């Protein structure tokens, strides 16, 4: 590995650590709401929060991941939609596989998904959120790795990666509260509910940094990896967030939350990028 590549990786690691550290901090702050609110969030608040998170992730998947994937492929002389579609399907398959292989329980659900287990409901709740935080960490890591590959000549790439980290961090706040408060309702102590909610977001810096570390090996496949993260995030949106935003019934509030999150992430990406 030459000195230029070492410098690129070091810079990407620094920014990815800061970016995923911010998203983890926002999860932690959201989980800390358990110290102030002993009761579960009301249905309307939960719908808005989950809808907002869904809107952010939809916009991030398009503007911050799929469009850059297509542009990277075309710049390399390839057909843009092939890695975008292929990586997207692989990302969906990855999350689908995790859902089948790892037992977990979504907030508000009664039946456990995945293989049968004797684990406590509280542990299954934490696992559900932890699994679905993986693609968010990968997305931030990939965005900064891509920016580092373009080098100082493309400050817009760093701005776009920063916008992605900000957007995911903002939507992590309600997600942190959405895991710690239900854990408290399940009978867990306030401190344990906070720690569990906080640790559900630790996979984001872990996977963000791991992605940067292998970025030099996957550089030719960066369009595939970007769309992979997009597919994984969209799976989370459709499988978890949008159903929770409606809570089994039609909800204008949940729908408006999705629209609001989409607009916020779009503005961040366009304004900073």
Secondary structure, 3 states (H helix, E strand, C coil): CCHHHHHHHHHHHHHHHHHHHHHHHHHHHHHHHHHCCCCCCCHHHHHHHHHHHHHHHHHHHHHHHHHHHHHHHHHCCCCHHHHHHHHHHHHHHHHHHHHHHCCECCCCCCCCECCCCCCCHHHHHHHHHHHHHHHHHHHHHHHHHHHHHHHHHCHHHHHHHHHHHHHHHHHHHHHHHHHHHHHHHCCCCHHHHHHHHHHCCHHHHHHHHHHHHCHHHHHHHHHHHHHHHHHHHHHHHHHHHHHHHHCCCCCHHHHHHHHHHHHHHHHHHHHHC
